């Protein structure tokens, strides 16, 4: 926004702007944030439990040890987080310009969001039917006035965004149907799982090839081992291509859900209902998703819908026969594959502080366990020393100096970035993550107020005002002025916490000494953001960051427009 230099003083965005010559003391314009962040910081979420399974939240940074590729690391960031809802603390204020009659009480803010992801591409009909029944009972018993739930599927149909409408949730559950290929196992000759095909095609495992060749001899009635091996290799290549595509779809859906729930202002949990799947060549994408979830305070829990899982000896009737020896080997690879598929669900839960429920037929009890985030968890951060930007995998290990019967649950590793992260992009991401949370910060004194004006029965203008006491900022001296830059972001969310819109303002401050110590700024500066909305209940979120002191303020508010 341009500021006229012909005026000694004017009002910009509701804040007093003091001018001196050609340089305004306070000016506002649209700009991207430029805050400095530690781009190489690796975050590790840790859940600590005692022998009875109770979560511990009393440990300190000095109690932990963290190793990257076996080398001890200095823990530079440490926090103890409590999974509890955050209440709105900023009430609707009276407008200094107009007081609207008949104002209603502000809505109660949702403080808990759960996204249920049903892996219908892999679930069998029987497993899906039991999971739907258990989920319906769970939603009926657990959804509260401050909870919102969403339903997604790996196939993409059906889906339901976050809501508190139980009827819609139940209807969506009933419309979920199993996929036509619950597991990636070829129905050709020989019958090979994706796990075994990867061993043959990508890892050159002679035992896996031998087992597939024996199956080929049995199902194709071959007598030549070379021909059987060629047939097995051809089938393995086909299954690997199918498996890689399947993994990409599953991870893409989960990544999209993590991104979606990251935009919800409250406690965030993702519940994956699946028999498991493989991510053999997509490990980088998997761990990148885990890292994104940790940074956005998203907990991923998983329910193995197979229950007490057992393989049919010799395979089921749809699989080709063979010798006793080949049946034994096939059984072994199917067992290994099933374990690897389940391990992915465990890794998602361990990496984000969630719960992995498996080897149980009590699916209703499983839903109850995984929908509740741990009461406490720890976030450890470290900057890897001499980190090479080569995309290599780093094993992580977290231990306690004095375990004393305690057990740890933490992420198992991460991939190094392939190039240095752009600081401006990291800063933008950091501000966005703060906007889409419910945590309040008060490093900068800020007051949040709202005003609204109804132009008709179906339209209103909502103004969000952030009054900032700039006297508490840390300034940098430049050309005789006190210099700082503020980024102010105001966001509006509907009654379910769904994001509607946001406005970002950058305020450049160049104050003279007399303005800073005098009485001109005693009332602070006020940044106004305007939104066109319909009548209804809305939640407000305001984030303020300053460039020089790296301080932050984040406030919640609510307004009801009748």
TAZIDA-V504023 format. One record per residue. PSI is psi in degrees with one decimal (999 if undefined). BURIAL is + if it has 9 or more other C-alpha atoms within 8 Angstrom, else -. D_LAST is the distance of its C-alpha to the last C-alpha in Angstrom with 2 decimals. Layout:
BEGIN
PSI/BURIAL/D_LAST ; PSI/BURIAL/D_LAST
END
This chain:
BEGIN
127.4/-/32.01 ; 145.7/-/35.09 ; 124.9/-/35.82 ; 131.0/-/37.99 ; 1.0/+/41.19 ; -8.2/-/41.94 ; 143.4/-/39.47 ; -30.1/-/40.26 ; 139.4/-/36.63 ; 174.7/-/33.32 ; 120.7/-/29.71 ; 121.0/+/28.93 ; 32.3/+/25.58 ; 8.0/+/24.93 ; 145.4/+/28.25 ; 130.8/+/31.51 ; 118.0/+/34.19 ; 130.2/+/37.78 ; 145.5/+/40.40 ; 108.4/-/44.13 ; -127.9/-/46.31 ; 0.7/-/45.25 ; 107.3/-/43.47 ; 145.1/+/39.91 ; -30.7/+/39.34 ; 126.1/+/35.83 ; 148.5/+/34.76 ; 140.9/+/32.06 ; 165.0/+/32.52 ; 132.0/-/31.70 ; 160.2/-/34.25 ; 146.1/-/35.03 ; 150.8/+/35.52 ; 34.2/+/39.17 ; 148.5/+/39.28 ; 134.4/-/42.42 ; 164.3/-/42.26 ; 95.9/-/44.99 ; -20.6/+/45.09 ; 10.2/-/47.78 ; 127.2/+/46.08 ; 126.8/-/46.36 ; 137.6/+/43.96 ; 116.8/+/45.12 ; 132.5/+/42.89 ; 130.6/+/45.00 ; 130.0/+/44.43 ; 129.4/+/47.11 ; 152.2/+/47.98 ; -173.4/+/50.70 ; -24.7/-/53.18 ; 2.6/-/50.80 ; 4.6/-/48.09 ; 141.0/-/45.90 ; 135.4/+/44.11 ; 132.9/+/45.49 ; 25.8/+/43.35 ; 5.2/-/45.89 ; 161.1/-/48.00 ; 170.3/-/48.43 ; -38.1/-/49.24 ; -14.7/-/52.92 ; -14.6/+/53.01 ; 151.8/+/52.43 ; 136.8/+/54.79 ; 131.8/+/53.71 ; 133.3/+/56.17 ; 113.1/+/55.85 ; 39.1/-/58.78 ; -6.5/-/60.52 ; 129.9/-/60.26 ; 142.4/-/58.47 ; 146.9/+/55.44 ; 125.6/-/54.00 ; 108.4/+/50.48 ; -18.0/-/48.59 ; 134.1/-/45.07 ; 132.7/+/44.34 ; 151.3/-/41.24 ; 116.2/+/40.42 ; 141.6/-/37.05 ; 128.5/-/35.33 ; 81.7/+/33.22 ; 152.6/-/30.41 ; 154.6/-/26.66 ; 127.9/-/25.00 ; 150.6/-/22.11 ; 131.4/+/19.40 ; -15.5/-/20.75 ; 114.8/+/18.72 ; 170.9/+/15.74 ; 128.6/+/12.89 ; 161.4/-/14.88 ; 134.7/+/14.53 ; 133.2/+/15.09 ; -16.7/-/18.64 ; -35.0/-/17.98 ; 130.3/-/14.85 ; 116.8/-/12.81 ; 126.2/-/9.28 ; 155.6/-/9.16 ; 27.4/-/7.19 ; 139.2/-/6.43 ; 163.1/-/6.56 ; 142.4/-/9.78 ; 151.8/+/10.40 ; 157.2/+/11.68 ; 127.2/-/15.43 ; 131.1/+/17.30 ; 136.8/+/19.84 ; 6.9/+/23.20 ; 126.8/+/25.66 ; 130.5/+/26.25 ; 123.7/+/29.23 ; 118.5/+/30.58 ; 122.6/+/33.26 ; 111.8/+/35.87 ; 121.9/+/38.28 ; 70.7/+/41.52 ; -13.9/+/42.18 ; -23.2/+/44.79 ; -20.1/+/47.04 ; 135.1/+/46.12 ; 166.6/+/48.55 ; -46.2/-/47.40 ; -44.5/-/48.39 ; -40.3/+/46.78 ; -41.6/+/43.50 ; -44.4/-/43.42 ; -38.8/+/43.88 ; -38.8/+/41.34 ; -42.4/+/38.65 ; -45.0/-/39.41 ; -39.1/+/39.24 ; -39.3/+/35.99 ; -44.5/+/34.29 ; -42.2/+/35.42 ; -46.3/+/34.37 ; -39.5/+/30.79 ; -37.9/-/30.47 ; -25.5/-/31.76 ; -21.1/-/30.31 ; 123.4/+/26.75 ; 179.1/-/24.42 ; -24.2/-/20.72 ; 16.5/+/21.17 ; 148.5/+/23.52 ; 141.2/+/23.20 ; 150.7/+/26.19 ; 152.8/+/27.49 ; 127.3/+/30.68 ; 159.5/+/33.09 ; 153.5/+/36.66 ; -21.6/+/39.60 ; -19.4/-/40.15 ; -6.2/-/36.62 ; 128.5/-/35.95 ; 178.5/+/33.79 ; 153.3/+/30.99 ; 124.8/+/27.46 ; 175.7/-/25.14 ; 130.7/+/23.39 ; 164.0/+/21.43 ; 13.3/+/21.20 ; 101.9/-/21.99 ; -38.7/-/25.47 ; -42.6/-/26.34 ; -38.4/-/25.95 ; -44.2/+/27.95 ; -40.0/+/30.70 ; -40.0/-/30.94 ; -40.3/+/31.35 ; -43.8/+/34.03 ; -21.8/-/35.97 ; -0.9/-/36.09 ; 128.4/+/37.83 ; 149.0/-/41.51 ; 153.6/+/44.45 ; 167.8/+/46.06 ; -19.0/-/49.50 ; 84.1/-/51.10 ; -26.5/+/50.04 ; 154.8/-/52.52 ; 82.1/+/54.38 ; 125.2/+/57.85 ; 146.1/+/60.01 ; 7.4/+/61.34 ; -157.8/-/64.27 ; 116.3/+/67.64 ; 165.9/+/67.62 ; 115.2/+/64.35 ; 133.9/+/62.81 ; 162.3/+/59.55 ; -38.8/+/57.60 ; -49.3/+/58.72 ; -37.5/+/62.38 ; -37.3/+/62.06 ; -39.1/+/60.75 ; -38.9/+/63.78 ; -50.5/+/66.06 ; -42.5/+/64.49 ; -23.4/-/63.13 ; -0.4/-/65.09 ; 45.0/-/68.47 ; 113.2/-/68.90 ; -32.4/-/72.31 ; -42.0/-/71.68 ; -39.2/+/68.49 ; -41.2/+/70.40 ; -42.4/+/73.31 ; -42.5/+/71.10 ; -36.9/+/69.49 ; -39.7/+/72.95 ; -38.2/+/74.27 ; -39.9/+/71.42 ; -39.8/+/72.28 ; -39.7/+/75.92 ; -42.7/+/74.90 ; -26.7/+/72.38 ; 1.2/-/74.25 ; 48.1/-/77.73 ; 158.3/+/78.84 ; -13.3/-/81.99 ; 119.2/-/81.53 ; -36.3/+/79.38 ; -43.8/-/78.83 ; -38.7/-/77.35 ; -40.2/+/75.18 ; -38.0/+/73.86 ; -41.1/-/73.14 ; -40.6/+/71.16 ; -40.8/+/69.25 ; -37.9/+/68.42 ; -44.7/-/67.20 ; -36.7/+/64.92 ; -40.7/+/63.67 ; -41.0/+/62.68 ; -42.9/-/60.69 ; -37.3/+/58.90 ; -43.5/+/58.09 ; -43.3/-/56.40 ; -43.2/+/54.31 ; -41.0/+/53.52 ; -40.8/+/52.44 ; -41.0/-/50.06 ; -44.1/-/48.69 ; -41.4/+/48.15 ; -41.4/+/46.39 ; -48.0/+/43.91 ; -45.5/+/43.19 ; -35.9/+/42.76 ; -42.1/-/40.64 ; -47.4/+/38.14 ; -40.1/+/38.07 ; -41.6/+/37.76 ; -38.8/-/34.78 ; -41.5/+/33.08 ; -43.4/+/33.81 ; -41.8/-/32.35 ; -47.7/-/29.20 ; -21.7/+/28.61 ; -20.5/+/29.49 ; 4.5/+/26.21 ; 136.4/+/24.26 ; 75.2/+/23.24 ; -163.4/+/25.11 ; 132.2/+/28.34 ; 125.9/+/29.74 ; 138.2/+/32.37 ; 130.8/+/34.10 ; 116.9/+/36.16 ; 119.7/+/38.96 ; 108.9/+/40.53 ; 156.8/+/43.84 ; 1.0/+/47.61 ; 160.9/+/47.95 ; 168.3/+/49.06 ; 145.8/+/51.31 ; 54.2/+/50.54 ; -46.5/-/54.15 ; 11.2/-/53.85 ; 27.8/+/50.15 ; -37.0/-/50.41 ; -45.6/+/49.27 ; -38.7/-/46.00 ; -48.7/+/45.54 ; -29.9/+/46.06 ; -38.3/+/43.92 ; -41.5/+/41.04 ; -43.6/+/41.80 ; -41.8/+/41.78 ; -40.7/+/38.41 ; -41.9/+/36.99 ; -46.4/+/38.48 ; -28.8/+/37.10 ; 8.7/-/33.57 ; 43.0/+/33.89 ; 127.1/+/33.93 ; 128.5/+/36.11 ; 120.4/+/37.92 ; 160.0/+/39.42 ; 144.5/+/41.58 ; 115.9/+/42.80 ; 104.7/+/46.15 ; -4.9/+/45.59 ; -14.9/+/49.36 ; -140.5/+/49.66 ; 96.9/-/53.29 ; 135.3/-/54.57 ; 135.6/-/58.18 ; 149.2/-/60.02 ; 121.7/-/62.31 ; 128.4/-/65.89 ; -2.7/-/67.32 ; 168.7/+/64.02 ; 179.0/-/62.51 ; -18.8/-/64.16 ; -10.2/-/62.45 ; 147.0/-/64.22 ; 147.2/+/67.72 ; -172.4/-/70.58 ; -165.8/+/73.25 ; 167.1/+/75.73 ; -41.0/-/75.14 ; -43.5/-/75.07 ; -34.4/+/72.42 ; -38.9/+/70.28 ; -44.6/+/70.46 ; -41.2/+/69.46 ; -42.3/+/66.62 ; -41.6/+/65.38 ; -45.0/-/65.51 ; -33.3/+/63.50 ; -37.1/+/60.87 ; -46.3/+/60.60 ; -39.9/+/60.28 ; -44.8/+/57.66 ; -40.6/+/55.58 ; -41.6/-/55.77 ; -38.3/+/54.76 ; -43.3/+/51.76 ; -33.5/+/50.59 ; -31.3/+/51.28 ; -42.2/+/48.60 ; -39.8/+/45.99 ; -37.3/+/47.48 ; -38.9/+/47.48 ; -41.3/+/43.78 ; -47.6/+/43.05 ; -42.2/+/45.61 ; -25.2/+/44.53 ; 4.2/+/40.87 ; 17.7/+/41.27 ; -167.1/+/40.30 ; 137.1/+/42.24 ; 115.0/+/44.72 ; 121.7/+/45.36 ; 166.9/+/48.52 ; 41.9/+/51.60 ; 142.7/-/49.79 ; -2.1/-/48.98 ; 75.8/-/46.27 ; -33.5/+/43.39 ; -44.8/+/40.86 ; -32.8/-/42.05 ; -43.6/+/42.02 ; -40.3/+/38.33 ; -37.9/+/37.62 ; -45.0/+/39.73 ; -20.2/+/38.48 ; -19.2/+/34.72 ; 120.4/-/34.95 ; 153.3/+/35.61 ; 143.0/+/38.45 ; -37.2/-/37.47 ; 148.6/+/39.25 ; 157.9/+/40.70 ; 143.7/+/42.55 ; 115.0/+/42.19 ; 134.8/+/45.51 ; 141.7/+/45.87 ; 152.1/+/49.10 ; 108.9/+/50.39 ; 134.5/+/53.37 ; 135.7/-/56.54 ; 43.0/-/58.26 ; 128.9/-/55.81 ; 133.4/-/57.15 ; 70.3/+/54.79 ; 4.3/-/56.60 ; 15.7/-/54.07 ; 157.2/-/56.25 ; 136.1/-/55.11 ; 120.2/+/55.03 ; 135.5/+/55.44 ; 145.6/+/53.42 ; 129.7/+/54.41 ; 131.0/+/52.76 ; 167.2/+/54.82 ; 141.0/-/54.83 ; -32.0/-/57.69 ; 87.2/-/57.93 ; -45.6/-/56.54 ; 46.9/-/57.46 ; 6.2/-/56.42 ; 148.0/+/53.14 ; 150.6/+/52.24 ; 148.4/+/50.22 ; 117.6/+/47.93 ; 164.3/+/47.46 ; 151.8/+/47.50 ; -11.9/+/50.99 ; -179.1/+/51.18 ; 162.1/+/49.79 ; 134.0/+/51.07 ; 146.0/+/51.92 ; 153.6/+/50.18 ; -11.1/-/52.30 ; 160.7/-/51.51 ; 136.1/-/50.10 ; 136.7/+/46.31 ; 124.5/-/44.84 ; -37.0/+/43.40 ; -40.7/+/40.69 ; -38.4/-/39.42 ; -38.9/+/39.54 ; -42.2/+/37.56 ; -42.9/+/34.84 ; -40.0/-/34.74 ; -42.5/-/34.59 ; -40.7/+/31.55 ; -42.4/-/29.74 ; -35.7/+/30.64 ; -38.8/+/29.26 ; -41.6/+/25.93 ; 43.3/+/25.66 ; 177.7/+/26.39 ; 3.2/+/24.79 ; 138.9/-/27.74 ; 138.2/-/27.28 ; 143.0/+/30.04 ; 35.0/+/30.80 ; -28.1/-/34.01 ; 130.7/+/32.47 ; 114.0/+/30.56 ; 136.9/+/27.02 ; 138.5/-/23.82 ; 128.1/+/20.42 ; 156.9/+/17.57 ; 151.9/+/14.32 ; 151.8/+/12.88 ; 152.5/+/10.31 ; 124.2/+/10.56 ; 118.4/-/8.93 ; -19.0/-/12.15 ; -176.3/-/11.12 ; -15.4/-/8.90 ; 4.1/-/9.98 ; 144.7/+/10.66 ; 156.2/+/9.83 ; 118.6/+/12.45 ; 127.4/+/12.27 ; 132.5/+/15.34 ; 122.9/+/17.11 ; 127.2/+/19.92 ; 112.0/+/22.95 ; 118.6/+/25.27 ; 129.0/+/28.73 ; 95.1/+/31.80 ; -10.8/-/34.46 ; -18.2/-/37.27 ; -0.4/-/37.24 ; 160.2/+/37.99 ; 117.9/-/41.49 ; 158.2/+/42.79 ; 133.8/-/45.70 ; 129.6/-/48.11 ; 121.5/-/48.82 ; 40.4/-/50.51 ; 6.1/-/49.97 ; 161.7/+/46.20 ; 111.3/+/43.94 ; 137.4/+/42.42 ; 164.0/+/39.60 ; 128.4/+/36.95 ; 138.0/+/33.41 ; 122.6/+/31.34 ; 120.3/+/27.60 ; 125.9/+/25.39 ; 131.3/+/21.59 ; 149.8/+/20.04 ; 134.6/+/16.65 ; 150.3/+/16.48 ; -176.6/+/14.27 ; -21.4/+/13.72 ; 2.6/+/17.38 ; 6.1/+/18.62 ; 134.7/+/19.60 ; 133.9/+/20.26 ; -56.4/-/18.36 ; 163.3/-/19.95 ; 152.5/-/21.81 ; 130.6/+/23.35 ; 132.2/+/26.73 ; 140.8/+/28.32 ; 125.7/+/31.89 ; 115.0/+/32.81 ; 125.5/+/36.54 ; 126.0/+/37.79 ; 75.4/+/41.25 ; 139.9/+/41.40 ; 157.8/+/44.47 ; -41.5/-/45.79 ; -29.5/-/45.03 ; -36.0/+/41.36 ; -40.1/+/41.07 ; -13.4/-/42.88 ; -165.0/-/41.88 ; 2.1/-/38.80 ; -32.6/-/37.11 ; 18.9/+/35.06 ; -30.9/-/34.39 ; 2.1/-/30.64 ; -174.6/+/30.75 ; 148.4/+/29.38 ; 123.6/+/25.76 ; 124.4/+/24.96 ; 132.3/+/21.78 ; 133.6/+/20.42 ; 143.2/+/17.93 ; 139.3/-/16.00 ; 118.8/-/14.62 ; 168.0/-/11.76 ; 159.6/-/9.44 ; 144.7/+/5.68 ; -174.6/-/6.23 ; 137.9/+/8.34 ; 150.0/+/11.27 ; 140.3/+/14.55 ; 143.2/+/16.48 ; 127.9/+/20.27 ; 131.4/+/22.58 ; 132.2/+/26.36 ; 129.6/+/28.95 ; 143.0/+/32.66 ; 145.7/+/35.62 ; -34.2/+/38.75 ; -48.8/+/41.41 ; -8.0/-/40.59 ; 35.0/-/38.92 ; 162.4/+/36.29 ; 146.4/+/32.75 ; 140.1/+/29.41 ; 124.2/+/26.56 ; 151.9/+/23.32 ; 146.9/+/20.26 ; 172.1/+/16.72 ; 151.3/+/13.22 ; 143.3/+/9.70 ; 118.2/+/6.25 ; 113.0/+/3.83 ; 999/-/0.00
END
